[in-house]
Amino acid sequence: MPRRGLTLISILLLVAAEARRLFSPSDAVRGLEFLAGTFEGNQDASKQQFILRDLFFHGFSKPADVAQLHRFSTSSRKDVQRLQAQRDDVSSALAIRVRTLEISRARHPAEPFSQQRLNLHDHDDVHDAAASDVWETVFVPGPDLTDKATVVNLAKMCSDAYIFGPSQPDWLNTTLGFNHSYSFGWQGDGLRGHIFTDKLNKTVIVAFKGTTIDPGHHWTSKDRLNDNLLFSCCCATQRPDPFWYGRVCDCRTDYFQCNSTCLTQELVQEDRYYSTALAIMHNVSTWYPNASVWTIGHSLGGSIASLMGLRFNIPSVSIEAPPQRLAAERLRLALPPRSADYHIGNTADPIFMGACNGYFSSCSVAGFAFESQCHTGKRCVYDTVQDKGWRLSIANHRINVVIPQILEAYNSTPVCEADDECVECFNWKFSGGESQ
């Protein structure tokens, strides 16, 4: 069978396994393997240079395109690697300070994490369990978010995920030596982004693209669909008529009542970003089998990165991402006592703060139902309202505002703290009954 056929089958099996994980608690399916390079103890932080290695686009624009992951051709990749090899100037790379992170990981007594395969099993039994019962503490390499340059460079990677390639004018690191004449297959309306690695391919950073709101881009409608599935209480319904947008699924059972099983099924459909992100992570584990993998992204891309981080218990960093604990719980992802799940944002961004949801809010007028309130992991919040006198505005959500006016402008990074005191969809009642 051709290799492309094998890859297609493996991705379809992965998505099917994820559905079984969510709806068949007794099933335990072997899944992705990420060699996360666990440490035996604390180590001093060190800096690594990261360069753009791959570009990906996962498209589902037509039924025939299901599970097709587009990556630039082998010949193009060789040319890119040749150009990189000719450059002795490491200043063109993005420097990331790496430090040891302490995280909780589900116990697997049979083998250490550095050798085990991650299971696509049902996490309900460990979702809120005590750490002493099902968790063990391990040390893994991750980004040092106390280092300002690291935070800025991670944000630049997130920004570049919106851009076709390094030769484009908006690319924030323009000296990588790439040639835009190569075709990277970025067509359709699916999930896309970039892959950065260190020079030895020991650490891989997957940067997911966030929401595109420009109606001239064909990603806009698919981005909005996934936003409203992930961040609304129930399919972006229960709004006064007429409203700015239609519902995105049929899970509502009555006024302020919703079928939670239906919501989970909607989130794991094969054309949703969560499932396509799983397929991307599968390919990354195949391309870089011995690497430690991190996920990052801005806005919607940051939430997808966080969900992947929780799914595989690997470091993740989001920039100005909407609160995504609601989606994580609906996907039945384990929420460990300690994780490397970080959310960077500012108090003048209504999307990050969960405040862009009124009837006449700019988000609602644009067709987005941002109703979720809570982040998982830890939030690293810049208080721009207090420090700079800013007011809530979606302009403060844009990555090209956040980088120069916040991340680069502040002298230090904020303390990252858990987001514990918040409530999701307090006026909704959820059940597993039939939807209308």
Beta strands, then each sheet from edge to edge (+ up, - down):
strand 1: 28-30
strand 2: 46-59
strand 3: 68-71
strand 4: 94-106
strand 5: 119-121
strand 6: 135-143
strand 7: 191-198
strand 8: 203-208
strand 9: 252-254
strand 10: 257-259
strand 11: 292-298
strand 12: 316-319
strand 13: 341-346
strand 14: 378-382
strand 15: 416-418
strand 16: 429-431
sheet 1: 1+ 5-
sheet 2: 3+ 2- 4+ 6-
sheet 3: 3+ 2- 7+ 8- 11- 12- 13- 14- 15+
sheet 4: 9+ 10- 16-
end
